[in-house]
């Protein structure tokens, strides 16, 4: 237990220090791992399985949100292939230059070894990128979908390499994995019986680990791919989003072990640290390569740089590729430490950069030529909201209820903004006037400003950071109307008000008032002297819970 306490304490301390320095906690977890490794902390044999479980659950959660058809789009598969070739060529050029000048380990390496190191550094980290997108609530935005699609294609390339390098092709029994597709209906029926709460979370873990990871490993295919595939098979279930949210806390705790473990790959020497730092020079070149390739795919300059910035890191798969190369004699052992350091350092750099990723992408977009709106990718064209009186940003359960009440009860002309393509289509079918766009996009808000009639914007996105970014984009675009927002916690309410929101609705705190009103109405409606069962009131009945918000909007 003392060893566990040491690791937990170090991770917590590292995370807290990172937060105080206004960095993501994962940077602190990485630093804690390096500190524990340098101090010679005792080895925890179960740290690696915990980290692996975190990655499995992460990929399973990605699968629950993934539309496989998007992988067949040119901006994903072609971008992945072209960028990988460019990235390897750039890395070979940099390492070749170091070899010519006789720098350390690089001087004696063959061209094949340098190319393998370049290949290892051409991947972006699935764990890191999805974490950044989750924090921004941007997993389903256009650039987020492109980034996740590129990551999946990179993972497929890594699995192919690992299969070929091991010299052992998948077992012939792997063909039976095709039976998983017709069995998805059975899994859906079992899920229907599971219900909600802890049993649903346990169901998700078992399916991800047993059917996903375990079954694929059994037939000689990387288990991480299995977790992703099983998640995709379950993605059409109505409760897929709920399951993903229920696994979030558990998954995040497991990933702490993953980030701590990266720092435990041995105590590096100064030469290895220096080489790893030099390899960070590849990151801005890779960002530029992503941006240029995506721009040629007719995406807007800002979208191209947003995707490039979020992918600007090296991957844990790079460590695996280097380790496999070392085990097969293609690389020297010291490259495993160098690549591990480069991966860890890239996480720190990327975390700092992506803190201001939206603003930085807007600034960098000036480096690429502009393009006529008619020539842009259909999914990335700017939208016009017409003559709306009110905007509702984020049409989840709360946002859709707010939209309906503003329209039906208060007579306002309302337009909703939603970036999830599936939900966008469903809302259009239900008669909502909704546009598909990213509410954190500065160019979108410039178009809103030109609309001229918008009096109030309602920030109803489910993640606090997304609402904050949208609020900042509103002010940056010169929006002069009123802003109402939702928040889950007291400190979120205070932060939104501090940043200029005119009215903030405490979602959880106000639910109690609405429930009390329901109870009073039932009591007053009951004939005197009569007792018996009362109607059951759903505390999440948003039509009444949201009354204070719509009242604030109307007065605004």
C-alpha positions in Angstrom: 0.0 0.0 0.0 2.9 2.4 0.6 4.0 2.1 -3.0 0.4 2.8 -4.2 0.3 5.8 -1.9 3.6 7.1 -3.3 2.3 6.9 -6.9 -1.1 8.3 -6.1 0.5 11.2 -4.2 3.0 11.9 -6.9 0.3 11.9 -9.6 -2.0 14.2 -7.5 0.9 16.6 -6.7 2.0 16.7 -10.4 -1.6 17.4 -11.5 -2.2 20.1 -9.0 1.1 21.9 -9.9 0.2 21.7 -13.6 -3.3 23.2 -12.9 -1.6 26.0 -10.8 0.6 26.7 -13.8 -2.5 26.8 -16.0 -1.5 23.6 -17.8 -3.6 20.5 -18.4 -3.3 17.9 -15.5 -1.9 15.3 -17.8 1.4 17.4 -18.1 1.7 17.0 -14.4 1.1 13.3 -14.6 3.9 12.9 -17.1 6.2 15.0 -14.9 5.3 12.8 -11.9 6.2 9.7 -13.9 9.6 11.1 -14.8 10.2 12.1 -11.2 9.3 8.7 -9.9 11.6 7.0 -12.5 14.5 9.3 -11.7 14.0 8.7 -8.0 14.1 5.0 -8.4 10.5 4.4 -7.2 9.6 0.8 -6.7 8.0 -0.9 -9.7 4.2 -1.4 -9.6 3.4 -4.6 -11.5 -0.2 -3.7 -12.0 0.4 -0.1 -13.3 0.7 -1.3 -16.9 -2.5 -3.3 -16.9 -4.4 -0.3 -15.4 -2.9 1.9 -18.1 -3.8 -0.6 -20.8 -7.4 -0.7 -19.5 -7.7 3.0 -19.7 -6.6 3.0 -23.4 -9.1 0.2 -24.1 -11.9 2.1 -22.6 -10.9 5.2 -24.4 -10.9 3.5 -27.8 -14.2 1.8 -26.9 -15.7 5.3 -26.1 -14.4 6.6 -29.4 -16.1 3.7 -31.2 -19.4 4.6 -29.5 -19.3 8.0 -31.2 -17.6 7.0 -34.5 -19.3 7.0 -37.9 -17.3 4.5 -39.9 -18.5 5.9 -43.2 -16.5 9.1 -42.4 -13.3 7.1 -42.7 -14.0 6.6 -46.4 -14.0 10.3 -47.0 -11.0 11.7 -48.9 -10.1 14.3 -46.3 -9.5 11.4 -43.9 -7.9 8.5 -45.7 -5.9 10.6 -48.2 -4.8 13.1 -45.6 -3.5 10.2 -43.4 -1.6 8.6 -46.3 -0.1 11.8 -47.7 0.8 13.3 -44.3 2.5 10.0 -43.2 4.7 10.1 -46.3 5.5 13.8 -45.7 6.2 13.3 -42.0 8.6 10.3 -42.6 10.4 12.3 -45.3 10.8 15.4 -43.0 12.0 13.2 -40.1 14.6 11.4 -42.3 15.8 14.8 -43.5 16.3 16.1 -40.0 17.9 12.9 -38.7 20.0 12.7 -41.9 21.3 16.2 -41.2 22.2 15.2 -37.6 23.9 12.1 -39.0 26.0 14.2 -41.4 27.2 16.4 -38.6 27.9 13.4 -36.4 25.4 13.9 -33.7 25.5 11.2 -31.0 23.5 8.0 -31.8 22.3 9.2 -35.2 25.8 9.2 -36.8 26.0 5.4 -37.2 22.4 4.6 -38.2 21.4 3.3 -41.6 18.8 4.9 -43.8 16.3 2.2 -42.9 16.7 2.8 -39.2 16.2 6.6 -39.7 13.1 5.9 -41.8 11.7 3.6 -39.0 12.2 6.4 -36.4 10.4 8.8 -38.8 7.6 6.3 -39.1 7.3 6.0 -35.3 7.1 9.8 -35.0 4.5 10.1 -37.8 1.6 9.0 -35.5 -0.4 11.3 -33.3 -1.6 10.2 -29.8 -5.2 8.9 -29.7 -5.3 9.3 -26.0 -4.0 12.9 -25.9 -6.0 14.1 -28.9 -9.3 12.7 -27.8 -8.7 14.1 -24.3 -8.2 17.6 -25.8 -11.3 17.3 -28.0 -13.4 16.1 -25.0 -12.2 19.1 -22.9 -13.3 21.4 -25.7 -16.5 19.5 -26.4 -15.3 19.3 -30.0 -15.3 15.5 -30.7 -18.2 15.9 -33.1 -17.1 19.2 -34.7 -15.8 19.0 -38.3 -12.1 19.3 -37.4 -12.7 16.9 -34.4 -14.2 14.3 -36.7 -11.3 14.7 -39.1 -8.8 14.4 -36.4 -10.4 11.2 -34.9 -10.7 9.7 -38.4 -7.0 10.4 -39.1 -6.1 8.8 -35.7 -8.1 5.6 -36.5 -6.4 5.3 -39.9 -3.0 5.8 -38.3 -3.9 3.1 -35.8 -4.7 0.7 -38.7 -1.3 1.5 -40.2 0.4 0.8 -36.9 -1.5 -2.5 -36.5 -0.4 -3.6 -40.0 3.2 -2.7 -39.2 3.1 -4.6 -35.9 1.6 -7.7 -37.6 4.2 -7.7 -40.4 7.2 -7.0 -38.0 6.2 -9.9 -35.7 6.4 -12.3 -38.6 3.2 -13.9 -37.4 0.1 -13.1 -39.4 -3.3 -13.2 -37.6 -4.7 -16.6 -36.9 -7.1 -18.1 -39.5 -9.7 -18.0 -36.7 -9.6 -14.2 -37.2 -12.1 -14.7 -40.0 -14.7 -15.6 -37.5 -14.6 -12.1 -36.1 -17.0 -11.2 -39.0 -19.7 -12.9 -36.9 -19.5 -9.9 -34.5 -21.5 -7.9 -37.0 -24.6 -10.0 -37.0 -24.2 -10.5 -33.3 -24.5 -6.8 -32.7 -28.3 -7.1 -32.6 -28.0 -9.6 -29.8 -25.8 -7.2 -27.9 -28.3 -4.4 -28.4 -31.1 -6.6 -26.9 -28.9 -7.5 -23.9 -28.2 -3.8 -23.4 -31.9 -3.0 -23.5 -32.3 -5.3 -20.5 -29.4 -3.9 -18.6 -31.0 -0.5 -17.8 -29.0 2.3 -16.4 -26.5 3.0 -13.6 -23.6 0.8 -12.5 -24.9 -2.3 -14.4 -24.7 -0.4 -17.7 -21.2 0.8 -16.9 -20.2 -2.8 -16.1 -21.8 -4.0 -19.3 -19.6 -1.5 -21.3 -16.4 -2.6 -19.6 -17.1 -6.3 -20.1 -17.9 -5.8 -23.8 -14.9 -3.6 -24.4 -12.4 -5.8 -22.5 -13.8 -9.3 -23.3 -15.4 -9.1 -26.7 -13.2 -6.3 -27.9 -9.7 -6.5 -26.5 -9.6 -10.2 -25.4 -11.2 -11.7 -28.5 -9.1 -9.9 -30.9 -5.9 -10.6 -29.0 -6.8 -14.3 -29.0 -6.8 -14.4 -32.8 -3.6 -12.4 -33.3 -5.0 -8.9 -33.9 -4.2 -5.9 -31.7 -6.8 -5.8 -28.9 -7.0 -2.0 -29.0 -8.5 -2.3 -32.5 -11.0 -4.8 -31.1 -12.2 -2.3 -28.5 -12.7 0.3 -31.2 -14.6 -2.1 -33.4 -16.9 -3.3 -30.7 -17.6 0.3 -29.8 -18.6 1.0 -33.4 -20.9 -2.0 -33.4 -22.8 -0.5 -30.4 -22.7 3.1 -31.6 -26.3 2.9 -33.0 -27.9 2.1 -29.7 -30.0 4.9 -28.2 -28.0 4.8 -25.0 -24.5 4.9 -26.6 -24.0 8.5 -25.5 -25.1 7.7 -21.9 -22.7 4.8 -21.7 -19.8 6.9 -23.0 -20.5 9.5 -20.3 -20.9 6.8 -17.5 -17.4 5.4 -18.4 -15.8 8.8 -18.5 -14.7 9.2 -14.9 -13.5 5.6 -14.7 -11.6 5.9 -18.0 -10.0 9.2 -17.0 -8.7 7.7 -13.8 -7.2 4.7 -15.7 -5.5 7.1 -18.1 -3.7 8.7 -15.2 -1.7 5.5 -15.0 -1.0 5.6 -18.7 0.6 9.1 -18.5 2.5 8.3 -15.4 3.8 5.1 -17.0 5.3 7.0 -20.0 7.8 8.6 -17.6 9.0 5.3 -16.3 10.8 4.1 -19.4 14.2 4.4 -17.7 16.4 7.2 -16.5 17.5 9.1 -19.6 21.0 10.5 -20.3 21.7 14.1 -21.4 22.4 13.0 -25.0 19.0 11.2 -25.2 17.2 14.2 -23.7 19.0 16.5 -26.2 18.0 14.3 -29.1 14.4 14.1 -27.9 14.2 17.9 -27.7 15.6 18.2 -31.2 12.9 15.9 -32.5 10.3 18.4 -31.2 11.4 20.5 -34.2 9.3 18.1 -36.3 6.0 19.2 -34.6 5.6 22.6 -36.3 6.5 21.1 -39.6 3.9 18.4 -39.1 1.3 21.0 -38.2 2.1 22.8 -41.4 1.8 19.6 -43.4 -1.6 18.8 -41.9 -2.8 22.3 -42.6 -1.6 22.4 -46.2 -3.0 18.9 -47.1 -6.4 19.7 -45.5 -6.5 23.0 -47.3 -6.0 21.2 -50.6 -9.0 19.1 -49.5 -11.0 22.4 -49.8 -11.4 22.9 -46.0 -11.2 26.4 -44.6 -7.8 27.7 -43.4 -9.0 27.8 -39.8 -10.4 24.3 -39.8 -7.2 23.0 -41.4 -5.0 24.6 -38.7 -7.3 23.5 -35.9 -7.0 19.9 -37.0 -3.2 20.3 -37.4 -2.7 21.8 -34.0 -4.7 19.2 -32.1 -2.7 16.5 -34.0 0.6 18.1 -33.2 2.1 15.5 -30.9 3.8 12.2 -31.0 2.0 8.9 -30.2 2.3 6.2 -27.6 2.2 3.9 -30.7 5.6 5.5 -31.6 7.0 3.9 -28.4 5.6 0.6 -29.4 7.0 0.8 -32.9 10.4 1.7 -31.5 10.3 -1.2 -29.0 9.3 -3.6 -31.8 12.1 -2.3 -34.0 14.6 -2.7 -31.1 13.4 -6.3 -30.4 13.8 -7.3 -34.1 17.3 -5.6 -34.4 16.2 -2.8 -36.7 17.0 -0.2 -34.1 19.3 0.2 -31.1 17.7 0.0 -27.6 18.5 3.6 -26.8 15.9 4.7 -29.4 13.1 3.4 -27.2 14.1 5.9 -24.5 14.6 8.7 -27.0 11.2 8.2 -28.6 9.6 7.8 -25.2 11.1 11.2 -24.1 10.0 12.8 -27.4 6.4 11.5 -26.9 6.3 12.8 -23.4 7.8 16.2 -24.3 5.4 16.5 -27.2 2.5 16.1 -24.9 3.7 19.0 -22.8 4.3 21.2 -25.8 1.0 20.3 -27.4 -0.9 20.8 -24.2 0.5 24.4 -23.9 -0.2 25.1 -27.6 -3.8 23.7 -27.5 -4.7 25.8 -24.5 -4.9 28.7 -27.0 -5.6 26.4 -30.0 -8.7 28.3 -31.2 -7.0 31.7 -31.1 -3.7 30.3 -32.6 -5.6 28.6 -35.5 -7.3 31.9 -36.3 -3.9 33.7 -36.4 -2.2 31.0 -38.4 -4.9 30.9 -41.0 -3.5 34.1 -42.6 -0.5 32.0 -43.8 -2.6 30.2 -46.3 -4.4 31.8 -49.3 -8.1 32.5 -49.0 -10.6 30.6 -51.1 -14.0 31.5 -52.5 -16.9 30.3 -50.4 -18.4 28.4 -53.3 -15.2 26.3 -53.6 -15.1 25.2 -50.0 -15.9 21.8 -48.7 -19.8 21.5 -48.3 -19.4 20.7 -44.6 -17.1 23.7 -44.0 -19.0 26.5 -45.6 -20.1 29.5 -43.6 -23.8 29.7 -42.7 -26.2 32.5 -42.5 -28.8 32.5 -39.6 -31.2 34.8 -41.4 -33.4 37.2 -39.3 -33.4 35.3 -36.0 -34.3 37.1 -32.8 -32.5 34.4 -30.7 -29.8 31.8 -31.1 -29.6 28.6 -29.1 -26.1 27.1 -29.2 -26.0 23.4 -28.6 -29.3 21.5 -29.1 -29.0 18.7 -26.7 -31.8 18.0 -24.3 -31.5 21.3 -22.6 -30.9 23.3 -25.7 -33.8 21.7 -27.6 -36.2 22.4 -24.7 -35.0 26.0 -24.5 -35.5 26.4 -28.3 -39.0 25.0 -28.2 -40.1 27.2 -25.2 -38.6 30.4 -26.7 -40.4 29.6 -30.0 -43.8 28.3 -28.7 -44.3 30.2 -25.4 -42.5 33.5 -26.1 -43.1 33.9 -29.8 -39.4 34.5 -30.7 -37.9 33.7 -34.1 -35.2 31.1 -33.0 -32.4 29.4 -34.8 -30.4 26.6 -33.3 -26.7 25.9 -33.8 -25.5 22.3 -33.6 -22.3 20.7 -34.8 -23.2 17.0 -34.4 -24.3 15.8 -37.8 -26.6 13.0 -36.6 -28.4 15.3 -34.1 -28.6 18.1 -36.7 -30.4 15.8 -39.2 -32.8 14.5 -36.5 -33.7 18.1 -35.4 -34.3 19.2 -39.0 -36.7 16.3 -39.4 -38.5 17.4 -36.3 -39.1 20.9 -37.7 -36.4 22.8 -35.9 -34.7 25.7 -37.8 -31.1 24.6 -37.1 -27.8 25.2 -38.8 -24.8 22.9 -38.6 -21.9 24.9 -37.4 -19.2 25.2 -34.7 -20.2 27.8 -32.1 -16.6 28.4 -31.2 -15.8 29.5 -34.7 -14.9 33.2 -34.9 -15.9 33.4 -38.6 -19.3 31.9 -37.8 -19.8 34.7 -35.2 -18.8 37.3 -37.8 -21.7 36.1 -40.0 -24.0 36.2 -36.9 -23.0 39.8 -36.4 -23.9 40.7 -40.0 -27.4 39.1 -39.5 -28.2 42.3 -37.5 -31.4 41.2 -35.6 -30.1 38.7 -33.0 -31.0 40.0 -29.6 -30.0 37.1 -27.4 -27.7 34.1 -27.6 -28.3 31.1 -25.3 -25.2 29.0 -24.5 -26.6 25.5 -23.9 -23.7 23.3 -24.8 -23.1 20.4 -22.3 -19.5 21.3 -21.5 -18.5 24.4 -19.6 -15.3 25.0 -21.6 -17.3 25.1 -24.9 -19.7 27.7 -23.5 -16.7 29.8 -22.3 -15.1 29.6 -25.8 -18.4 30.5 -27.5 -18.8 33.5 -25.1 -15.3 34.7 -25.9 -16.0 34.3 -29.7 -19.2 36.4 -29.2 -17.4 39.3 -27.6 -14.5 39.0 -30.1 -17.0 39.4 -33.0 -18.6 42.5 -31.5 -21.9 40.9 -30.5 -24.0 43.5 -28.6 -27.0 41.4 -27.6 -27.7 39.7 -24.3 -26.1 36.3 -23.5 -27.7 33.6 -21.3 -25.9 30.4 -20.4 -26.3 27.2 -18.4 -23.9 25.9 -15.8 -23.7 22.8 -13.6 -21.6 24.0 -10.7 -21.3 27.2 -8.6 -17.8 28.0 -9.8 -18.9 27.6 -13.4 -21.7 30.1 -12.8 -19.2 32.6 -11.3 -16.8 32.2 -14.2 -19.4 32.7 -16.9 -20.6 35.9 -15.1 -17.1 37.1 -14.8 -16.6 36.7 -18.5 -19.6 38.8 -19.4 -22.7 36.5 -19.4 -25.8 38.5 -18.7 -27.8 35.6 -17.1 -26.5 32.2 -15.9 -28.9 29.4 -15.1 -27.7 26.9 -12.5 -29.0 23.7 -14.0 -28.8 21.5 -10.8 -29.5 24.2 -8.3 -32.7 25.4 -10.0 -34.0 21.9 -10.5 -35.0 21.8 -6.8 -37.1 25.0 -7.1 -38.9 23.6 -10.1 -39.6 20.3 -8.3 -41.0 22.3 -5.3 -43.3 24.2 -7.7 -44.5 20.9 -9.1 -45.2 19.5 -5.6 -47.1 22.7 -4.6 -49.2 22.5 -7.7 -50.1 18.9 -7.0 -51.0 19.7 -3.4 -53.2 22.7 -4.4 -55.0 20.7 -7.1 -55.9 17.8 -4.7 -59.5 18.0 -3.2 -59.4 18.8 0.6 -59.3 15.8 2.9 -58.3 13.4 0.1 -55.1 11.5 0.3 -53.5 8.9 -2.0 -50.8 8.6 -4.5 -49.6 11.7 -6.3 -48.3 12.0 -9.8 -44.7 11.3 -10.1 -42.6 14.3 -11.1 -39.5 13.8 -13.2 -36.8 16.0 -11.7 -35.2 16.2 -15.1 -38.4 17.6 -16.8 -36.6 20.3 -18.6 -39.8 22.1 -19.8 -40.3 23.4 -16.3 -36.8 23.3 -15.0 -35.8 25.7 -17.8 -38.6 28.2 -17.1 -36.2 30.6 -15.2 -33.8 30.6 -18.2 -36.5 31.4 -20.8 -37.9 34.0 -18.5 -34.4 35.7 -18.3 -34.1 35.4 -22.1 -37.5 37.0 -22.7 -36.7 39.9 -20.4 -33.4 40.4 -22.0 
